[in-house]
Amino acid sequence: MKSVTIQLETLTCPSCIQKIEGALKGLDGVDRDSVKVMFNASKAKANFDEDKVSVEKIEESITKMGYEVKKSKVK
């Protein structure tokens, strides 16, 4: 399992959190229990299985909802 921290554009409403969390939890390979969106920091964190899903795919799921991904850091 790898861990990704994604810096997003500034989040403007609490409902953004649910939308992003829902999209990430819906991806095969993402550990549902590890998904966390931090409103004040405008960051999303998740653990994922590299063999099932790529960071690019995770970013794409956020971008498709209209949120800009500034950068990602994988550990």
ZAVEX-328027 format. One record per atom (N, C-alpha, C, O): x, y, z; residue number from 1; atom name. Coordinates in Angstrom, 3 decimals. Example, Ala and Ser with C-alpha at 12.3 -4.5 7.8 and 13.67 -1.06 7.14 Angstrom:
2
@X: 13.190; Y: -5.690; Z: 7.800; n: 1; atom: N
@X: 12.300; Y: -4.500; Z: 7.800; n: 1; atom: CA
@X: 13.200; Y: -3.300; Z: 7.800; n: 1; atom: C
@X: 14.236; Y: -3.319; Z: 8.465; n: 1; atom: O
@X: 12.850; Y: -2.250; Z: 7.080; n: 2; atom: N
@X: 13.670; Y: -1.060; Z: 7.140; n: 2; atom: CA
@X: 12.900; Y: 0.030; Z: 7.870; n: 2; atom: C
@X: 13.409; Y: 1.138; Z: 8.039; n: 2; atom: O
//
This chain:
75
@X: 0.843; Y: -1.199; Z: 0.000; n: 1; atom: N
@X: 0.000; Y: 0.000; Z: 0.000; n: 1; atom: CA
@X: 0.876; Y: 1.247; Z: 0.000; n: 1; atom: C
@X: 1.882; Y: 1.329; Z: 0.706; n: 1; atom: O
@X: 0.471; Y: 2.192; Z: -0.796; n: 2; atom: N
@X: 1.131; Y: 3.494; Z: -0.815; n: 2; atom: CA
@X: 0.144; Y: 4.520; Z: -0.298; n: 2; atom: C
@X: -1.061; Y: 4.274; Z: -0.242; n: 2; atom: O
@X: 0.668; Y: 5.662; Z: 0.075; n: 3; atom: N
@X: -0.153; Y: 6.739; Z: 0.605; n: 3; atom: CA
@X: 0.014; Y: 7.961; Z: -0.292; n: 3; atom: C
@X: 1.134; Y: 8.291; Z: -0.682; n: 3; atom: O
@X: -1.079; Y: 8.632; Z: -0.623; n: 4; atom: N
@X: -0.994; Y: 9.831; Z: -1.443; n: 4; atom: CA
@X: -1.632; Y: 11.003; Z: -0.700; n: 4; atom: C
@X: -2.665; Y: 10.860; Z: -0.045; n: 4; atom: O
@X: -0.990; Y: 12.158; Z: -0.818; n: 5; atom: N
@X: -1.548; Y: 13.412; Z: -0.315; n: 5; atom: CA
@X: -1.706; Y: 14.309; Z: -1.533; n: 5; atom: C
@X: -0.738; Y: 14.586; Z: -2.242; n: 5; atom: O
@X: -2.918; Y: 14.756; Z: -1.769; n: 6; atom: N
@X: -3.210; Y: 15.566; Z: -2.946; n: 6; atom: CA
@X: -3.586; Y: 16.970; Z: -2.504; n: 6; atom: C
@X: -4.519; Y: 17.166; Z: -1.725; n: 6; atom: O
@X: -2.834; Y: 17.953; Z: -3.021; n: 7; atom: N
@X: -3.146; Y: 19.359; Z: -2.735; n: 7; atom: CA
@X: -4.170; Y: 19.812; Z: -3.762; n: 7; atom: C
@X: -3.932; Y: 19.737; Z: -4.968; n: 7; atom: O
@X: -5.314; Y: 20.285; Z: -3.273; n: 8; atom: N
@X: -6.393; Y: 20.720; Z: -4.151; n: 8; atom: CA
@X: -6.479; Y: 22.232; Z: -4.188; n: 8; atom: C
@X: -5.859; Y: 22.933; Z: -3.388; n: 8; atom: O
@X: -7.279; Y: 22.727; Z: -5.157; n: 9; atom: N
@X: -7.588; Y: 24.156; Z: -5.131; n: 9; atom: CA
@X: -8.339; Y: 24.421; Z: -3.820; n: 9; atom: C
@X: -8.791; Y: 23.477; Z: -3.172; n: 9; atom: O
@X: -8.476; Y: 25.670; Z: -3.429; n: 10; atom: N
@X: -9.157; Y: 25.999; Z: -2.180; n: 10; atom: CA
@X: -10.593; Y: 25.493; Z: -2.218; n: 10; atom: C
@X: -11.353; Y: 25.814; Z: -3.132; n: 10; atom: O
@X: -10.952; Y: 24.702; Z: -1.220; n: 11; atom: N
@X: -12.318; Y: 24.178; Z: -1.133; n: 11; atom: CA
@X: -13.220; Y: 25.253; Z: -0.540; n: 11; atom: C
@X: -12.861; Y: 25.910; Z: 0.438; n: 11; atom: O
@X: -14.390; Y: 25.425; Z: -1.141; n: 12; atom: N
@X: -15.250; Y: 26.537; Z: -0.731; n: 12; atom: CA
@X: -16.480; Y: 26.121; Z: 0.062; n: 12; atom: C
@X: -17.112; Y: 26.959; Z: 0.705; n: 12; atom: O
@X: -16.828; Y: 24.833; Z: 0.023; n: 13; atom: N
@X: -18.018; Y: 24.430; Z: 0.774; n: 13; atom: CA
@X: -17.842; Y: 23.030; Z: 1.353; n: 13; atom: C
@X: -17.183; Y: 22.182; Z: 0.752; n: 13; atom: O
@X: -18.434; Y: 22.793; Z: 2.523; n: 14; atom: N
@X: -18.302; Y: 21.479; Z: 3.154; n: 14; atom: CA
@X: -18.823; Y: 20.330; Z: 2.290; n: 14; atom: C
@X: -18.362; Y: 19.198; Z: 2.434; n: 14; atom: O
@X: -19.776; Y: 20.603; Z: 1.395; n: 15; atom: N
@X: -20.280; Y: 19.504; Z: 0.559; n: 15; atom: CA
@X: -19.217; Y: 19.010; Z: -0.417; n: 15; atom: C
@X: -19.302; Y: 17.889; Z: -0.918; n: 15; atom: O
@X: -18.207; Y: 19.854; Z: -0.687; n: 16; atom: N
@X: -17.089; Y: 19.438; Z: -1.547; n: 16; atom: CA
@X: -16.398; Y: 18.207; Z: -0.931; n: 16; atom: C
@X: -15.964; Y: 17.300; Z: -1.641; n: 16; atom: O
@X: -16.312; Y: 18.202; Z: 0.382; n: 17; atom: N
@X: -15.646; Y: 17.111; Z: 1.093; n: 17; atom: CA
@X: -16.331; Y: 15.786; Z: 0.784; n: 17; atom: C
@X: -15.670; Y: 14.804; Z: 0.444; n: 17; atom: O
@X: -17.657; Y: 15.760; Z: 0.901; n: 18; atom: N
@X: -18.394; Y: 14.516; Z: 0.651; n: 18; atom: CA
@X: -18.257; Y: 14.068; Z: -0.792; n: 18; atom: C
@X: -18.125; Y: 12.873; Z: -1.057; n: 18; atom: O
@X: -18.285; Y: 15.009; Z: -1.732; n: 19; atom: N
@X: -18.175; Y: 14.661; Z: -3.152; n: 19; atom: CA
@X: -16.824; Y: 14.012; Z: -3.442; n: 19; atom: C
@X: -16.751; Y: 12.974; Z: -4.100; n: 19; atom: O
@X: -15.758; Y: 14.635; Z: -2.943; n: 20; atom: N
@X: -14.411; Y: 14.117; Z: -3.209; n: 20; atom: CA
@X: -14.206; Y: 12.780; Z: -2.497; n: 20; atom: C
@X: -13.681; Y: 11.837; Z: -3.088; n: 20; atom: O
@X: -14.618; Y: 12.696; Z: -1.229; n: 21; atom: N
@X: -14.479; Y: 11.429; Z: -0.494; n: 21; atom: CA
@X: -15.244; Y: 10.316; Z: -1.198; n: 21; atom: C
@X: -14.745; Y: 9.197; Z: -1.316; n: 21; atom: O
@X: -16.447; Y: 10.615; Z: -1.663; n: 22; atom: N
@X: -17.264; Y: 9.622; Z: -2.351; n: 22; atom: CA
@X: -16.590; Y: 9.117; Z: -3.617; n: 22; atom: C
@X: -16.603; Y: 7.919; Z: -3.900; n: 22; atom: O
@X: -16.001; Y: 10.033; Z: -4.376; n: 23; atom: N
@X: -15.336; Y: 9.646; Z: -5.624; n: 23; atom: CA
@X: -14.125; Y: 8.755; Z: -5.343; n: 23; atom: C
@X: -13.905; Y: 7.759; Z: -6.032; n: 23; atom: O
@X: -13.340; Y: 9.125; Z: -4.322; n: 24; atom: N
@X: -12.139; Y: 8.343; Z: -4.010; n: 24; atom: CA
@X: -12.504; Y: 6.972; Z: -3.456; n: 24; atom: C
@X: -11.874; Y: 5.971; Z: -3.797; n: 24; atom: O
@X: -13.521; Y: 6.929; Z: -2.600; n: 25; atom: N
@X: -13.938; Y: 5.643; Z: -2.014; n: 25; atom: CA
@X: -14.515; Y: 4.703; Z: -3.069; n: 25; atom: C
@X: -14.530; Y: 3.486; Z: -2.884; n: 25; atom: O
@X: -14.989; Y: 5.272; Z: -4.170; n: 26; atom: N
@X: -15.565; Y: 4.474; Z: -5.242; n: 26; atom: CA
@X: -14.533; Y: 3.832; Z: -6.158; n: 26; atom: C
@X: -14.874; Y: 2.983; Z: -6.981; n: 26; atom: O
@X: -13.278; Y: 4.230; Z: -6.019; n: 27; atom: N
@X: -12.226; Y: 3.682; Z: -6.885; n: 27; atom: CA
@X: -11.736; Y: 2.341; Z: -6.364; n: 27; atom: C
@X: -11.469; Y: 2.181; Z: -5.173; n: 27; atom: O
@X: -11.621; Y: 1.387; Z: -7.265; n: 28; atom: N
@X: -11.094; Y: 0.074; Z: -6.902; n: 28; atom: CA
@X: -9.608; Y: 0.219; Z: -6.600; n: 28; atom: C
@X: -8.866; Y: 0.768; Z: -7.416; n: 28; atom: O
@X: -9.166; Y: -0.257; Z: -5.460; n: 29; atom: N
@X: -7.752; Y: -0.155; Z: -5.092; n: 29; atom: CA
@X: -7.480; Y: 0.892; Z: -4.037; n: 29; atom: C
@X: -6.396; Y: 0.928; Z: -3.457; n: 29; atom: O
@X: -8.470; Y: 1.755; Z: -3.782; n: 30; atom: N
@X: -8.310; Y: 2.778; Z: -2.735; n: 30; atom: CA
@X: -8.890; Y: 2.215; Z: -1.435; n: 30; atom: C
@X: -10.009; Y: 1.704; Z: -1.414; n: 30; atom: O
@X: -8.117; Y: 2.315; Z: -0.358; n: 31; atom: N
@X: -8.570; Y: 1.859; Z: 0.959; n: 31; atom: CA
@X: -9.621; Y: 2.844; Z: 1.480; n: 31; atom: C
@X: -9.299; Y: 3.960; Z: 1.885; n: 31; atom: O
@X: -10.873; Y: 2.409; Z: 1.462; n: 32; atom: N
@X: -12.003; Y: 3.278; Z: 1.828; n: 32; atom: CA
@X: -11.844; Y: 3.927; Z: 3.201; n: 32; atom: C
@X: -12.191; Y: 5.094; Z: 3.382; n: 32; atom: O
@X: -11.319; Y: 3.172; Z: 4.166; n: 33; atom: N
@X: -11.184; Y: 3.691; Z: 5.529; n: 33; atom: CA
@X: -10.100; Y: 4.755; Z: 5.663; n: 33; atom: C
@X: -10.074; Y: 5.498; Z: 6.644; n: 33; atom: O
@X: -9.203; Y: 4.829; Z: 4.676; n: 34; atom: N
@X: -8.079; Y: 5.768; Z: 4.781; n: 34; atom: CA
@X: -8.389; Y: 7.114; Z: 4.128; n: 34; atom: C
@X: -7.631; Y: 8.067; Z: 4.303; n: 34; atom: O
@X: -9.490; Y: 7.209; Z: 3.379; n: 35; atom: N
@X: -9.801; Y: 8.440; Z: 2.652; n: 35; atom: CA
@X: -10.172; Y: 9.551; Z: 3.624; n: 35; atom: C
@X: -11.051; Y: 9.391; Z: 4.472; n: 35; atom: O
@X: -9.480; Y: 10.689; Z: 3.484; n: 36; atom: N
@X: -9.751; Y: 11.831; Z: 4.360; n: 36; atom: CA
@X: -9.553; Y: 13.102; Z: 3.551; n: 36; atom: C
@X: -8.515; Y: 13.285; Z: 2.915; n: 36; atom: O
@X: -10.548; Y: 13.978; Z: 3.574; n: 37; atom: N
@X: -10.440; Y: 15.280; Z: 2.915; n: 37; atom: CA
@X: -10.418; Y: 16.335; Z: 4.009; n: 37; atom: C
@X: -11.314; Y: 16.398; Z: 4.851; n: 37; atom: O
@X: -9.384; Y: 17.156; Z: 3.983; n: 38; atom: N
@X: -9.241; Y: 18.217; Z: 4.990; n: 38; atom: CA
@X: -9.678; Y: 19.547; Z: 4.386; n: 38; atom: C
@X: -9.005; Y: 20.096; Z: 3.514; n: 38; atom: O
@X: -10.800; Y: 20.053; Z: 4.856; n: 39; atom: N
@X: -11.413; Y: 21.266; Z: 4.297; n: 39; atom: CA
@X: -10.485; Y: 22.476; Z: 4.409; n: 39; atom: C
@X: -10.216; Y: 23.143; Z: 3.410; n: 39; atom: O
@X: -10.001; Y: 22.759; Z: 5.599; n: 40; atom: N
@X: -9.187; Y: 23.962; Z: 5.808; n: 40; atom: CA
@X: -7.862; Y: 23.932; Z: 5.070; n: 40; atom: C
@X: -7.373; Y: 24.969; Z: 4.623; n: 40; atom: O
@X: -7.275; Y: 22.737; Z: 4.937; n: 41; atom: N
@X: -5.988; Y: 22.617; Z: 4.251; n: 41; atom: CA
@X: -6.165; Y: 22.370; Z: 2.748; n: 41; atom: C
@X: -5.195; Y: 22.422; Z: 1.992; n: 41; atom: O
@X: -7.398; Y: 22.104; Z: 2.320; n: 42; atom: N
@X: -7.692; Y: 21.770; Z: 0.918; n: 42; atom: CA
@X: -6.819; Y: 20.624; Z: 0.420; n: 42; atom: C
@X: -6.204; Y: 20.699; Z: -0.643; n: 42; atom: O
@X: -6.784; Y: 19.554; Z: 1.227; n: 43; atom: N
@X: -5.989; Y: 18.375; Z: 0.869; n: 43; atom: CA
@X: -6.852; Y: 17.125; Z: 0.974; n: 43; atom: C
@X: -7.803; Y: 17.054; Z: 1.752; n: 43; atom: O
@X: -6.484; Y: 16.150; Z: 0.163; n: 44; atom: N
@X: -7.127; Y: 14.838; Z: 0.245; n: 44; atom: CA
@X: -6.027; Y: 13.820; Z: 0.479; n: 44; atom: C
@X: -4.968; Y: 13.886; Z: -0.145; n: 44; atom: O
@X: -6.278; Y: 12.874; Z: 1.380; n: 45; atom: N
@X: -5.301; Y: 11.818; Z: 1.664; n: 45; atom: CA
@X: -5.979; Y: 10.473; Z: 1.498; n: 45; atom: C
@X: -7.163; Y: 10.314; Z: 1.796; n: 45; atom: O
@X: -5.207; Y: 9.501; Z: 1.013; n: 46; atom: N
@X: -5.746; Y: 8.150; Z: 0.883; n: 46; atom: CA
@X: -4.605; Y: 7.155; Z: 0.744; n: 46; atom: C
@X: -3.522; Y: 7.494; Z: 0.268; n: 46; atom: O
@X: -4.866; Y: 5.922; Z: 1.168; n: 47; atom: N
@X: -3.939; Y: 4.820; Z: 0.925; n: 47; atom: CA
@X: -4.498; Y: 4.041; Z: -0.257; n: 47; atom: C
@X: -5.711; Y: 3.879; Z: -0.392; n: 47; atom: O
@X: -3.594; Y: 3.558; Z: -1.117; n: 48; atom: N
@X: -4.067; Y: 2.846; Z: -2.300; n: 48; atom: CA
@X: -3.108; Y: 1.734; Z: -2.698; n: 48; atom: C
@X: -1.930; Y: 1.749; Z: -2.341; n: 48; atom: O
@X: -3.631; Y: 0.778; Z: -3.439; n: 49; atom: N
@X: -2.863; Y: -0.357; Z: -3.943; n: 49; atom: CA
@X: -2.416; Y: -0.009; Z: -5.361; n: 49; atom: C
@X: -3.232; Y: 0.078; Z: -6.280; n: 49; atom: O
@X: -1.118; Y: 0.185; Z: -5.521; n: 50; atom: N
@X: -0.543; Y: 0.573; Z: -6.818; n: 50; atom: CA
@X: -0.863; Y: -0.402; Z: -7.941; n: 50; atom: C
@X: -0.930; Y: -0.014; Z: -9.108; n: 50; atom: O
@X: -1.059; Y: -1.665; Z: -7.589; n: 51; atom: N
@X: -1.337; Y: -2.675; Z: -8.606; n: 51; atom: CA
@X: -2.752; Y: -2.543; Z: -9.172; n: 51; atom: C
@X: -3.046; Y: -3.051; Z: -10.254; n: 51; atom: O
@X: -3.624; Y: -1.857; Z: -8.431; n: 52; atom: N
@X: -5.024; Y: -1.739; Z: -8.864; n: 52; atom: CA
@X: -5.382; Y: -0.361; Z: -9.398; n: 52; atom: C
@X: -6.221; Y: -0.237; Z: -10.290; n: 52; atom: O
@X: -4.752; Y: 0.671; Z: -8.856; n: 53; atom: N
@X: -5.118; Y: 2.040; Z: -9.259; n: 53; atom: CA
@X: -3.877; Y: 2.931; Z: -9.226; n: 53; atom: C
@X: -3.025; Y: 2.788; Z: -8.350; n: 53; atom: O
@X: -3.784; Y: 3.849; Z: -10.187; n: 54; atom: N
@X: -2.625; Y: 4.755; Z: -10.249; n: 54; atom: CA
@X: -2.983; Y: 6.102; Z: -9.619; n: 54; atom: C
@X: -4.155; Y: 6.433; Z: -9.442; n: 54; atom: O
@X: -1.950; Y: 6.863; Z: -9.290; n: 55; atom: N
@X: -2.159; Y: 8.207; Z: -8.742; n: 55; atom: CA
@X: -2.885; Y: 9.057; Z: -9.788; n: 55; atom: C
@X: -3.745; Y: 9.874; Z: -9.459; n: 55; atom: O
@X: -2.517; Y: 8.844; Z: -11.058; n: 56; atom: N
@X: -3.154; Y: 9.598; Z: -12.139; n: 56; atom: CA
@X: -4.666; Y: 9.347; Z: -12.176; n: 56; atom: C
@X: -5.453; Y: 10.265; Z: -12.406; n: 56; atom: O
@X: -5.053; Y: 8.103; Z: -11.949; n: 57; atom: N
@X: -6.472; Y: 7.742; Z: -11.956; n: 57; atom: CA
@X: -7.195; Y: 8.412; Z: -10.772; n: 57; atom: C
@X: -8.326; Y: 8.879; Z: -10.902; n: 57; atom: O
@X: -6.517; Y: 8.446; Z: -9.626; n: 58; atom: N
@X: -7.087; Y: 9.100; Z: -8.441; n: 58; atom: CA
@X: -7.270; Y: 10.602; Z: -8.713; n: 58; atom: C
@X: -8.319; Y: 11.173; Z: -8.413; n: 58; atom: O
@X: -6.239; Y: 11.226; Z: -9.283; n: 59; atom: N
@X: -6.309; Y: 12.654; Z: -9.615; n: 59; atom: CA
@X: -7.429; Y: 12.916; Z: -10.623; n: 59; atom: C
@X: -8.179; Y: 13.885; Z: -10.502; n: 59; atom: O
@X: -7.523; Y: 12.035; Z: -11.615; n: 60; atom: N
@X: -8.530; Y: 12.184; Z: -12.666; n: 60; atom: CA
@X: -9.946; Y: 12.152; Z: -12.087; n: 60; atom: C
@X: -10.818; Y: 12.897; Z: -12.535; n: 60; atom: O
@X: -10.172; Y: 11.293; Z: -11.095; n: 61; atom: N
@X: -11.510; Y: 11.200; Z: -10.502; n: 61; atom: CA
@X: -11.887; Y: 12.506; Z: -9.797; n: 61; atom: C
@X: -13.059; Y: 12.877; Z: -9.752; n: 61; atom: O
@X: -10.890; Y: 13.195; Z: -9.253; n: 62; atom: N
@X: -11.141; Y: 14.491; Z: -8.594; n: 62; atom: CA
@X: -11.352; Y: 15.580; Z: -9.647; n: 62; atom: C
@X: -12.258; Y: 16.405; Z: -9.528; n: 62; atom: O
@X: -10.512; Y: 15.571; Z: -10.669; n: 63; atom: N
@X: -10.596; Y: 16.573; Z: -11.737; n: 63; atom: CA
@X: -11.934; Y: 16.494; Z: -12.478; n: 63; atom: C
@X: -12.512; Y: 17.516; Z: -12.848; n: 63; atom: O
@X: -12.411; Y: 15.270; Z: -12.686; n: 64; atom: N
@X: -13.688; Y: 15.071; Z: -13.399; n: 64; atom: CA
@X: -14.852; Y: 15.738; Z: -12.676; n: 64; atom: C
@X: -15.850; Y: 16.090; Z: -13.305; n: 64; atom: O
@X: -14.737; Y: 15.913; Z: -11.376; n: 65; atom: N
@X: -15.800; Y: 16.555; Z: -10.604; n: 65; atom: CA
@X: -15.661; Y: 18.066; Z: -10.592; n: 65; atom: C
@X: -16.488; Y: 18.763; Z: -10.004; n: 65; atom: O
@X: -14.624; Y: 18.574; Z: -11.235; n: 66; atom: N
@X: -14.466; Y: 20.021; Z: -11.342; n: 66; atom: CA
@X: -13.539; Y: 20.642; Z: -10.320; n: 66; atom: C
@X: -13.520; Y: 21.862; Z: -10.158; n: 66; atom: O
@X: -12.768; Y: 19.813; Z: -9.625; n: 67; atom: N
@X: -11.814; Y: 20.347; Z: -8.647; n: 67; atom: CA
@X: -10.407; Y: 20.255; Z: -9.221; n: 67; atom: C
@X: -10.015; Y: 19.227; Z: -9.773; n: 67; atom: O
@X: -9.658; Y: 21.335; Z: -9.083; n: 68; atom: N
@X: -8.302; Y: 21.363; Z: -9.623; n: 68; atom: CA
@X: -7.322; Y: 20.679; Z: -8.660; n: 68; atom: C
@X: -7.312; Y: 20.946; Z: -7.458; n: 68; atom: O
@X: -6.504; Y: 19.792; Z: -9.228; n: 69; atom: N
@X: -5.446; Y: 19.145; Z: -8.442; n: 69; atom: CA
@X: -4.176; Y: 19.955; Z: -8.655; n: 69; atom: C
@X: -3.697; Y: 20.080; Z: -9.782; n: 69; atom: O
@X: -3.633; Y: 20.502; Z: -7.583; n: 70; atom: N
@X: -2.415; Y: 21.314; Z: -7.701; n: 70; atom: CA
@X: -1.179; Y: 20.430; Z: -7.754; n: 70; atom: C
@X: -0.334; Y: 20.600; Z: -8.633; n: 70; atom: O
@X: -1.065; Y: 19.491; Z: -6.825; n: 71; atom: N
@X: 0.076; Y: 18.560; Z: -6.817; n: 71; atom: CA
@X: -0.245; Y: 17.360; Z: -5.943; n: 71; atom: C
@X: -1.134; Y: 17.396; Z: -5.093; n: 71; atom: O
@X: 0.514; Y: 16.293; Z: -6.183; n: 72; atom: N
@X: 0.336; Y: 15.078; Z: -5.402; n: 72; atom: CA
@X: 1.679; Y: 14.603; Z: -4.890; n: 72; atom: C
@X: 2.703; Y: 14.745; Z: -5.557; n: 72; atom: O
@X: 1.658; Y: 14.033; Z: -3.689; n: 73; atom: N
@X: 2.874; Y: 13.471; Z: -3.115; n: 73; atom: CA
@X: 2.575; Y: 12.034; Z: -2.675; n: 73; atom: C
@X: 1.658; Y: 11.788; Z: -1.891; n: 73; atom: O
@X: 3.370; Y: 11.090; Z: -3.198; n: 74; atom: N
@X: 3.164; Y: 9.681; Z: -2.869; n: 74; atom: CA
@X: 4.275; Y: 9.209; Z: -1.953; n: 74; atom: C
@X: 5.448; Y: 9.513; Z: -2.168; n: 74; atom: O
@X: 3.890; Y: 8.460; Z: -0.925; n: 75; atom: N
@X: 4.887; Y: 7.890; Z: -0.007; n: 75; atom: CA
@X: 4.771; Y: 6.394; Z: -0.036; n: 75; atom: C
@X: 5.514; Y: 5.704; Z: 0.662; n: 75; atom: O
//
